[in-house]
Amino acid sequence: MGSIDLGLSHRELQIIAEVENGATNRMVAEKLKISEKTVKHYMSSIMHKCGATNRVSAVMASQRVRQSGQHA
């Protein structure tokens, strides 16, 4: 995944990749060694950039962009 079309930062790409694999905020936080609150902040930013109202919609938007041959 890249950051061109949805404008996601490197850290946001790391987080959405983990969420796509089914990770909870707590699991993402532990893996990336950041706080769960920070993950929640990043998820809010990701959802805003994707125009999503929840994490499932954000994952779907990221996958759509990637599958269309573009970058998330």
N, CA, C and O atoms as a DFTB+ gen file, in Angstrom:
288 C
 N C O
     1  1       0.841      -1.186       0.000
     2  2       0.000       0.000       0.000
     3  2       0.880       1.240       0.000
     4  3       1.922       1.276       0.653
     5  1       0.458       2.232      -0.722
     6  2       1.136       3.512      -0.741
     7  2       0.238       4.554      -0.110
     8  3      -0.822       4.224       0.421
     9  1       0.649       5.800      -0.163
    10  2      -0.153       6.826       0.490
    11  2      -0.700       7.853      -0.499
    12  3      -1.210       8.892      -0.080
    13  1      -0.606       7.584      -1.795
    14  2      -0.916       8.593      -2.807
    15  2      -2.382       8.994      -2.827
    16  3      -2.675      10.181      -2.687
    17  1      -3.310       8.075      -2.993
    18  2      -4.686       8.434      -3.268
    19  2      -5.524       8.793      -2.048
    20  3      -6.321       9.730      -2.109
    21  1      -5.368       8.089      -0.967
    22  2      -6.123       8.437       0.234
    23  2      -5.331       9.383       1.124
    24  3      -5.871       9.912       2.096
    25  1      -4.092       9.597       0.814
    26  2      -3.268      10.510       1.594
    27  2      -2.876       9.966       2.954
    28  3      -2.676      10.737       3.893
    29  1      -2.761       8.645       3.078
    30  2      -2.411       8.052       4.364
    31  2      -0.910       8.138       4.605
    32  3      -0.107       7.935       3.695
    33  1      -0.548       8.443       5.843
    34  2       0.859       8.486       6.242
    35  2       1.388       7.062       6.386
    36  3       0.627       6.095       6.355
    37  1       2.698       6.954       6.542
    38  2       3.314       5.638       6.731
    39  2       2.709       4.927       7.952
    40  3       2.390       3.741       7.883
    41  1       2.555       5.639       9.047
    42  2       2.007       5.036      10.269
    43  2       0.549       4.629      10.066
    44  3       0.127       3.570      10.531
    45  1      -0.222       5.473       9.370
    46  2      -1.621       5.124       9.091
    47  2      -1.704       3.871       8.230
    48  3      -2.589       3.037       8.428
    49  1      -0.789       3.735       7.279
    50  2      -0.756       2.530       6.446
    51  2      -0.440       1.294       7.281
    52  3      -1.014       0.228       7.062
    53  1       0.468       1.439       8.233
    54  2       0.779       0.319       9.127
    55  2      -0.460      -0.088       9.914
    56  3      -0.760      -1.273      10.056
    57  1      -1.164       0.896      10.416
    58  2      -2.333       0.630      11.250
    59  2      -3.456       0.004      10.438
    60  3      -4.044      -0.986      10.872
    61  1      -3.769       0.557       9.265
    62  2      -4.870       0.004       8.476
    63  2      -4.533      -1.412       8.011
    64  3      -5.431      -2.244       7.882
    65  1      -3.259      -1.698       7.758
    66  2      -2.854      -3.054       7.375
    67  2      -3.137      -4.031       8.512
    68  3      -3.615      -5.141       8.275
    69  1      -2.847      -3.628       9.725
    70  2      -3.116      -4.489      10.885
    71  2      -4.617      -4.689      11.072
    72  3      -5.074      -5.799      11.348
    73  1      -5.374      -3.615      10.921
    74  2      -6.834      -3.698      11.068
    75  2      -7.425      -4.596       9.987
    76  3      -8.348      -5.366      10.252
    77  1      -6.890      -4.496       8.759
    78  2      -7.352      -5.371       7.675
    79  2      -7.146      -6.838       8.027
    80  3      -7.912      -7.698       7.591
    81  1      -6.117      -7.127       8.813
    82  2      -5.838      -8.500       9.233
    83  2      -6.611      -8.905      10.483
    84  3      -6.387      -9.979      11.040
    85  1      -7.524      -8.035      10.919
    86  2      -8.394      -8.384      12.037
    87  2      -7.925      -7.936      13.404
    88  3      -8.519      -8.312      14.415
    89  1      -6.870      -7.139      13.455
    90  2      -6.343      -6.698      14.746
    91  2      -7.264      -5.668      15.401
    92  3      -7.836      -4.808      14.730
    93  1      -7.392      -5.773      16.702
    94  2      -8.111      -4.766      17.483
    95  2      -7.167      -3.588      17.728
    96  3      -5.967      -3.683      17.469
    97  1      -7.710      -2.488      18.224
    98  2      -6.862      -1.342      18.563
    99  2      -5.783      -1.738      19.559
   100  3      -4.632      -1.320      19.432
   101  1      -6.148      -2.532      20.538
   102  2      -5.180      -2.963      21.550
   103  2      -4.061      -3.793      20.923
   104  3      -2.889      -3.615      21.256
   105  1      -4.425      -4.700      20.013
   106  2      -3.425      -5.535      19.346
   107  2      -2.481      -4.685      18.489
   108  3      -1.271      -4.912      18.471
   109  1      -3.049      -3.708      17.781
   110  2      -2.235      -2.808      16.959
   111  2      -1.274      -2.042      17.853
   112  3      -0.088      -1.926      17.544
   113  1      -1.783      -1.520      18.957
   114  2      -0.960      -0.746      19.887
   115  2       0.211      -1.580      20.399
   116  3       1.347      -1.109      20.440
   117  1      -0.069      -2.803      20.782
   118  2       0.991      -3.670      21.300
   119  2       2.028      -3.965      20.224
   120  3       3.229      -3.925      20.494
   121  1       1.578      -4.260      19.013
   122  2       2.508      -4.596      17.939
   123  2       3.385      -3.405      17.552
   124  3       4.585      -3.562      17.325
   125  1       2.784      -2.217      17.477
   126  2       3.528      -1.032      17.043
   127  2       4.169      -0.269      18.197
   128  3       4.842       0.742      17.996
   129  1       3.946      -0.774      19.408
   130  2       4.524      -0.167      20.618
   131  2       4.113       1.300      20.780
   132  3       4.935       2.181      21.034
   133  1       2.802       1.521      20.622
   134  2       2.205       2.835      20.858
   135  2       0.999       2.620      21.755
   136  3       0.607       1.478      21.994
   137  1       0.409       3.682      22.252
   138  2      -0.737       3.525      23.143
   139  2      -2.005       3.228      22.341
   140  3      -2.108       3.559      21.160
   141  1      -2.950       2.605      23.009
   142  2      -4.233       2.326      22.376
   143  2      -4.941       3.628      21.999
   144  3      -5.619       3.698      20.974
   145  1      -4.781       4.646      22.824
   146  2      -5.371       5.957      22.532
   147  2      -4.786       6.534      21.238
   148  3      -5.507       7.144      20.448
   149  1      -3.495       6.344      21.024
   150  2      -2.859       6.808      19.791
   151  2      -3.410       6.061      18.584
   152  3      -3.626       6.661      17.531
   153  1      -3.638       4.773      18.724
   154  2      -4.235       3.992      17.633
   155  2      -5.627       4.539      17.316
   156  3      -5.985       4.686      16.147
   157  1      -6.408       4.838      18.351
   158  2      -7.749       5.394      18.144
   159  2      -7.672       6.720      17.395
   160  3      -8.485       6.989      16.511
   161  1      -6.693       7.543      17.751
   162  2      -6.492       8.817      17.059
   163  2      -6.187       8.574      15.581
   164  3      -6.783       9.205      14.708
   165  1      -5.267       7.667      15.307
   166  2      -4.925       7.347      13.919
   167  2      -6.129       6.780      13.172
   168  3      -6.351       7.120      12.009
   169  1      -6.897       5.931      13.820
   170  2      -8.080       5.367      13.153
   171  2      -9.080       6.464      12.803
   172  3      -9.705       6.411      11.744
   173  1      -9.237       7.446      13.667
   174  2     -10.128       8.575      13.359
   175  2      -9.635       9.323      12.131
   176  3     -10.422       9.702      11.263
   177  1      -8.324       9.533      12.066
   178  2      -7.732      10.220      10.922
   179  2      -7.902       9.402       9.643
   180  3      -8.239       9.949       8.593
   181  1      -7.671       8.100       9.732
   182  2      -7.830       7.211       8.577
   183  2      -9.271       7.241       8.089
   184  3      -9.518       7.358       6.889
   185  1     -10.220       7.138       9.008
   186  2     -11.636       7.140       8.630
   187  2     -12.010       8.462       7.966
   188  3     -12.760       8.478       6.990
   189  1     -11.491       9.564       8.490
   190  2     -11.766      10.871       7.888
   191  2     -11.224      10.924       6.460
   192  3     -11.928      11.350       5.544
   193  1      -9.981      10.493       6.268
   194  2      -9.365      10.521       4.941
   195  2     -10.076       9.595       3.951
   196  3     -10.111       9.869       2.751
   197  1     -10.637       8.508       4.458
   198  2     -11.343       7.544       3.597
   199  2     -12.805       7.929       3.388
   200  3     -13.488       7.342       2.549
   201  1     -13.282       8.905       4.144
   202  2     -14.695       9.250       4.094
   203  2     -15.551       8.160       4.712
   204  3     -16.706       7.970       4.329
   205  1     -14.976       7.445       5.672
   206  2     -15.648       6.317       6.305
   207  2     -16.224       6.726       7.666
   208  3     -15.703       7.618       8.334
   209  1     -17.298       6.059       8.053
   210  2     -17.908       6.330       9.350
   211  2     -17.550       5.278      10.389
   212  3     -17.876       5.435      11.566
   213  1     -16.880       4.202       9.967
   214  2     -16.451       3.168      10.907
   215  2     -15.237       2.440      10.336
   216  3     -14.876       2.637       9.175
   217  1     -14.614       1.603      11.153
   218  2     -13.374       0.937      10.747
   219  2     -13.582      -0.044       9.610
   220  3     -12.686      -0.224       8.785
   221  1     -14.737      -0.680       9.545
   222  2     -15.017      -1.614       8.446
   223  2     -15.054      -0.860       7.120
   224  3     -14.490      -1.320       6.127
   225  1     -15.706       0.279       7.102
   226  2     -15.769       1.094       5.889
   227  2     -14.378       1.600       5.497
   228  3     -14.063       1.686       4.310
   229  1     -13.556       1.931       6.474
   230  2     -12.196       2.384       6.188
   231  2     -11.372       1.264       5.559
   232  3     -10.630       1.495       4.604
   233  1     -11.503       0.063       6.091
   234  2     -10.802      -1.091       5.525
   235  2     -11.275      -1.347       4.100
   236  3     -10.468      -1.592       3.204
   237  1     -12.585      -1.289       3.898
   238  2     -13.132      -1.526       2.564
   239  2     -12.623      -0.481       1.567
   240  3     -12.301      -0.822       0.429
   241  1     -12.550       0.776       1.978
   242  2     -12.054       1.833       1.103
   243  2     -10.589       1.591       0.758
   244  3     -10.187       1.743      -0.396
   245  1      -9.812       1.222       1.732
   246  2      -8.397       0.951       1.510
   247  2      -8.222      -0.222       0.544
   248  3      -7.391      -0.164      -0.363
   249  1      -8.991      -1.268       0.735
   250  2      -8.913      -2.437      -0.138
   251  2      -9.366      -2.106      -1.555
   252  3      -8.760      -2.565      -2.522
   253  1     -10.425      -1.316      -1.683
   254  2     -10.919      -0.913      -3.011
   255  2      -9.854      -0.176      -3.793
   256  3      -9.620      -0.457      -4.969
   257  1      -9.212       0.769      -3.128
   258  2      -8.169       1.555      -3.789
   259  2      -7.023       0.648      -4.220
   260  3      -6.526       0.749      -5.341
   261  1      -6.614      -0.231      -3.326
   262  2      -5.510      -1.145      -3.631
   263  2      -5.868      -2.091      -4.765
   264  3      -5.044      -2.323      -5.650
   265  1      -7.074      -2.642      -4.762
   266  2      -7.501      -3.587      -5.795
   267  2      -7.670      -2.927      -7.156
   268  3      -7.574      -3.594      -8.186
   269  1      -7.919      -1.637      -7.167
   270  2      -8.086      -0.944      -8.441
   271  2      -6.737      -0.610      -9.081
   272  3      -6.678       0.033     -10.128
   273  1      -5.652      -1.057      -8.436
   274  2      -4.329      -0.823      -8.979
   275  2      -3.723       0.484      -8.539
   276  3      -2.629       0.847      -8.971
   277  1      -4.434       1.197      -7.674
   278  2      -3.922       2.448      -7.134
   279  2      -3.332       2.143      -5.766
   280  3      -3.190       0.982      -5.382
   281  1      -2.999       3.177      -5.052
   282  2      -2.448       3.006      -3.712
   283  2      -3.397       3.610      -2.699
   284  3      -4.067       4.610      -2.957
   285  1      -3.435       2.961      -1.512
   286  2      -4.278       3.480      -0.440
   287  2      -3.668       4.677       0.083
   288  3      -4.207       5.292       1.003
